[in-house]
Amino acid sequence: MVARYGSFNQAAENLSRTQPAVTLSIKQLEAYLNLKLFERTTRSVTLTKDGKNFLPVANRLVLDFDIAISDMAGVSECRSGHVSIAVVASIATNILPNIIKAFTMKYPNISIHLYDDNSKGVQQRIEFNEVDFGIGSIWHANKKLNFLPFLNDTYEMVCNKEHPLAKSGSVIGWQQLQGYDFIGSGLTQTLKMQQFIGNPKYEFSNTTTLIAMLKANIGITVLPSLAIPDDPNLVSFPLENPTEKRNICLITRQKTIQSPAAEAMINMLSQETPKLLEGGIFKSNIQCLFEKNKLLSGAIESH
């Protein structure tokens, strides 16, 4: 305020403080920094070079503090706040749009930041405290994290409609995949039935690229049901003997109490996901593992 008005008197008036108190505060700050922040004359107060360098930092700190206090004033009732989530792509595109729509209608002033990543990236973002919680498969066991079962879906074989396996029938055995060019991805690296696939001829980490290669008919792949696109050029068939499922978890940090905004989002997921799956939009082999209307508070129990 002193820098803005070039006056201790005007700064004091806008801060509802006395002029000597503001002057003393500046002197104490300069003494602590061992730097002179202002040049003072009888007619004006101007910033020194060091003061000009420090002012943007001071402005940002004050702004961050004001925002934090403003957020806390309404966050307890979810009148305001922020929630950040790391989530695998198939959940982000198929499940979350309807969840976020319902959440925004109930909590219009809470902002949402969504990070679309693979299961490894999701878990790492939670480990590094970059997000409130995540949704993905277990990449590796970690005692610092809680894994709450969320849903599972079934792996299916996916190929171009012109591929020979497209005419195999309604169900395919894992043994039938042998001998065909296989396209690997992050979604296939943890398959228990990997022995029937062998080393993939192609491997793409990006799902969008993988789908483009399938449409070009360069090979086949295995994808969980929620990750299979609705594309007229592609077909998919359930795999059996045995059926293999992908388990998706809601992942949080141990001994961490969720913010009211994050807790509200978890509750919304708990309440709305079963309704969404029961609506008949998705395949019947997708199961929700959340208990209906289960309220989650504080640190989620480890599973």
C-alpha positions in Angstrom: 0.0 0.0 0.0 2.9 2.4 0.7 4.3 1.6 -2.7 0.9 2.0 -4.4 0.2 5.5 -2.9 3.8 6.7 -2.4 2.7 7.9 1.0 2.7 6.5 4.5 -0.3 8.6 5.4 -2.5 7.3 2.6 -1.4 3.7 3.1 -2.2 4.0 6.8 -5.7 5.4 6.0 -6.5 2.6 3.5 -5.2 0.0 6.0 -7.2 1.5 8.9 -4.0 1.9 10.9 -2.0 4.8 12.2 0.8 6.4 10.2 3.4 5.6 12.9 2.4 2.0 13.0 2.8 1.6 9.2 6.1 3.4 9.3 7.4 1.2 12.1 6.3 -2.0 10.1 8.3 -0.9 7.1 11.3 -0.1 9.2 11.2 -3.5 10.9 10.9 -5.2 7.5 13.9 -3.3 6.2 15.9 -4.1 9.3 15.0 -7.8 9.0 16.0 -7.9 5.3 19.0 -5.6 5.9 17.8 -3.8 2.7 16.4 -0.4 2.1 13.0 -0.7 0.3 12.0 2.9 0.1 13.7 6.2 -0.6 12.0 8.8 1.7 12.0 12.6 1.2 9.8 15.2 2.8 7.6 15.2 -0.3 7.5 11.6 -1.5 8.2 7.9 -0.8 9.5 5.9 -3.7 10.7 2.3 -4.1 14.5 1.6 -4.2 15.8 -0.9 -6.8 15.5 -3.7 -4.2 12.0 -2.6 -3.3 10.9 -2.8 -7.0 12.3 -6.3 -7.2 10.6 -7.4 -4.0 7.2 -5.7 -4.7 5.9 -8.4 -7.2 6.8 -11.1 -4.8 5.1 -9.3 -1.9 2.0 -8.7 -4.1 1.8 -12.4 -5.0 2.2 -13.5 -1.3 -0.5 -11.2 -0.2 -2.8 -12.3 -3.0 -2.3 -16.0 -2.2 -3.0 -15.3 1.4 -6.2 -13.3 0.7 -7.4 -16.1 -1.7 -6.6 -18.8 0.9 -8.6 -16.9 3.6 -11.5 -16.2 1.2 -11.6 -19.9 0.2 -11.6 -21.1 3.8 -14.5 -18.8 4.7 -16.8 -20.8 2.4 -15.1 -24.1 2.1 -16.5 -25.7 5.2 -20.0 -25.6 3.6 -18.7 -26.3 0.1 -19.8 -22.8 -0.9 -16.4 -22.5 -2.5 -13.2 -24.4 -2.8 -11.2 -26.5 -5.2 -10.7 -30.2 -5.9 -8.0 -31.7 -8.0 -8.1 -35.3 -9.3 -5.7 -37.5 -11.3 -7.6 -40.1 -13.3 -7.1 -42.7 -16.1 -8.4 -41.7 -19.5 -11.2 -44.3 -19.7 -12.7 -43.1 -16.5 -12.2 -39.4 -17.4 -14.1 -39.7 -20.7 -16.8 -42.2 -19.7 -17.7 -41.8 -16.0 -16.6 -38.4 -14.9 -18.5 -36.1 -17.3 -21.9 -37.1 -15.7 -20.4 -37.0 -12.2 -18.9 -33.6 -12.7 -22.2 -32.3 -14.2 -24.1 -33.5 -11.1 -21.4 -32.1 -8.8 -21.4 -28.7 -10.4 -25.1 -28.4 -10.2 -24.9 -29.1 -6.4 -21.7 -27.1 -5.8 -21.5 -24.4 -8.5 -18.7 -22.5 -6.8 -16.2 -25.3 -6.4 -13.6 -25.4 -9.2 -12.3 -28.8 -10.5 -8.9 -29.6 -11.9 -8.6 -32.9 -13.7 -5.3 -34.6 -14.7 -5.8 -37.2 -17.4 -2.9 -39.8 -17.0 -2.1 -43.5 -17.0 -2.2 -45.6 -13.8 1.5 -45.0 -13.2 1.1 -41.2 -13.6 -2.1 -41.2 -11.4 -0.4 -42.9 -8.6 2.7 -40.8 -8.8 0.7 -37.5 -8.7 -0.9 -38.8 -5.5 2.4 -39.8 -4.0 3.9 -36.4 -4.8 0.9 -34.6 -3.3 0.0 -32.9 -6.6 -3.7 -33.8 -6.3 -6.4 -34.5 -3.7 -7.0 -38.1 -4.8 -6.9 -40.3 -7.9 -8.8 -42.9 -9.8 -6.8 -45.7 -11.5 -5.4 -49.2 -11.3 -2.8 -50.1 -8.7 0.5 -49.5 -10.4 2.6 -50.8 -7.4 1.9 -51.4 -3.8 2.6 -48.4 -1.5 2.0 -48.3 2.2 1.6 -44.5 2.1 -1.5 -44.9 0.0 -5.1 -46.2 0.4 -6.7 -48.1 -2.4 -10.5 -48.2 -2.2 -12.1 -50.5 -4.8 -14.1 -48.3 -7.2 -15.2 -50.4 -10.2 -13.9 -53.1 -12.5 -14.4 -53.9 -16.1 -13.5 -56.9 -18.3 -10.7 -57.1 -20.9 -11.8 -57.7 -24.5 -10.0 -58.3 -27.8 -10.3 -55.3 -30.1 -9.5 -55.3 -33.8 -10.4 -53.8 -37.2 -13.7 -55.0 -38.6 -11.7 -56.4 -41.6 -9.3 -58.4 -39.4 -9.6 -62.2 -39.6 -10.5 -62.4 -35.9 -13.5 -60.1 -36.5 -15.3 -63.1 -37.9 -14.4 -65.4 -35.1 -17.8 -65.2 -33.3 -19.1 -63.6 -30.2 -16.4 -64.8 -27.8 -12.7 -65.4 -28.2 -10.3 -67.5 -26.2 -6.9 -66.2 -25.2 -5.2 -69.0 -27.2 -6.7 -67.6 -30.4 -4.6 -64.4 -30.1 -1.4 -66.3 -30.8 0.1 -65.8 -34.2 -1.4 -62.3 -34.8 0.5 -59.0 -34.6 -0.3 -57.6 -31.2 -0.3 -54.0 -30.2 0.8 -53.4 -26.7 0.1 -50.4 -24.4 0.2 -49.4 -20.8 -3.2 -51.1 -20.4 -1.8 -54.5 -21.4 1.5 -54.6 -19.5 -0.1 -56.0 -16.3 -2.2 -58.7 -17.9 -2.1 -62.1 -16.2 -2.7 -63.8 -19.5 0.5 -62.2 -21.0 1.8 -65.6 -22.0 -0.7 -65.9 -24.8 0.4 -62.5 -26.2 4.2 -62.8 -26.0 6.2 -59.7 -26.9 4.0 -57.2 -28.7 5.1 -56.4 -32.2 4.1 -52.8 -31.7 3.7 -50.7 -28.5 2.1 -47.3 -28.0 1.8 -45.5 -24.7 -0.9 -43.2 -26.0 -4.4 -44.6 -26.3 -5.3 -42.3 -29.1 -2.4 -43.5 -31.2 -3.3 -47.1 -30.3 -6.8 -46.7 -31.6 -5.5 -45.0 -34.8 -3.3 -48.1 -35.4 -6.2 -50.4 -34.9 -8.3 -48.5 -37.4 -5.4 -48.9 -39.8 -5.6 -52.7 -39.3 -2.0 -53.2 -38.4 -2.8 -55.5 -35.5 -5.0 -56.5 -32.6 -5.0 -55.5 -28.9 -6.7 -56.2 -25.6 -8.5 -53.3 -23.8 -10.8 -53.1 -20.8 -14.4 -52.4 -21.7 -14.4 -48.7 -20.7 -11.4 -48.0 -22.8 -12.9 -49.4 -26.0 -14.1 -46.6 -28.3 -17.4 -46.6 -30.1 -16.0 -46.7 -33.6 -17.7 -48.3 -36.7 -14.3 -49.5 -38.0 -13.6 -51.5 -34.9 -15.1 -54.6 -33.2 -14.5 -56.1 -29.8 -15.2 -59.5 -28.3 -15.1 -60.8 -24.7 -12.1 -62.9 -23.9 -12.6 -66.1 -21.9 -10.8 -69.1 -20.4 -10.3 -67.2 -18.1 -12.1 -63.9 -18.0 -9.7 -61.2 -16.8 -10.8 -58.0 -15.1 -9.2 -54.6 -14.6 -9.7 -53.3 -11.1 -10.0 -49.5 -10.7 -9.5 -47.9 -7.3 -10.0 -44.6 -5.6 -6.6 -43.7 -4.3 -5.8 -41.4 -1.5 -2.8 -40.7 0.8 -2.6 -42.3 4.2 -3.3 -40.2 7.2 -4.6 -37.3 5.1 -7.9 -35.7 5.9 -9.7 -34.7 2.6 -10.8 -31.1 2.2 -14.6 -30.6 2.3 -14.5 -30.0 -1.5 -12.6 -33.3 -2.2 -14.8 -35.2 0.3 -17.9 -33.8 -1.4 -16.6 -35.1 -4.8 -15.8 -38.6 -3.3 -19.4 -38.7 -1.9 -20.7 -37.7 -5.3 -18.8 -40.5 -7.0 -20.1 -42.9 -4.4 -23.7 -41.9 -5.0 -23.8 -41.3 -8.7 -21.6 -44.0 -10.2 -23.9 -46.9 -9.4 -26.8 -45.0 -10.9 -24.8 -44.3 -14.0 -23.9 -47.9 -14.5 -27.5 -49.1 -13.8 -28.7 -46.7 -16.5 -27.9 -49.2 -19.3 -25.4 -46.9 -21.1 -22.4 -49.2 -20.5 -21.8 -52.9 -20.9 -23.1 -55.2 -18.3 -19.6 -56.5 -17.5 -18.7 -53.2 -15.8 -19.3 -53.4 -12.0 -19.3 -50.6 -9.4 -17.6 -51.7 -6.2 -18.6 -48.6 -4.2 -21.4 -49.1 -1.7 -24.4 -47.0 -2.6 -24.6 -43.7 -0.7 -21.5 -44.6 1.3 -20.2 -41.4 3.0 -16.5 -41.1 3.1 -14.9 -38.8 5.6 -11.3 -38.1 6.6 -8.7 -40.7 5.6 -10.3 -43.5 3.6 -9.9 -46.9 5.0 -7.1 -49.0 3.4 -8.1 -52.0 1.3 
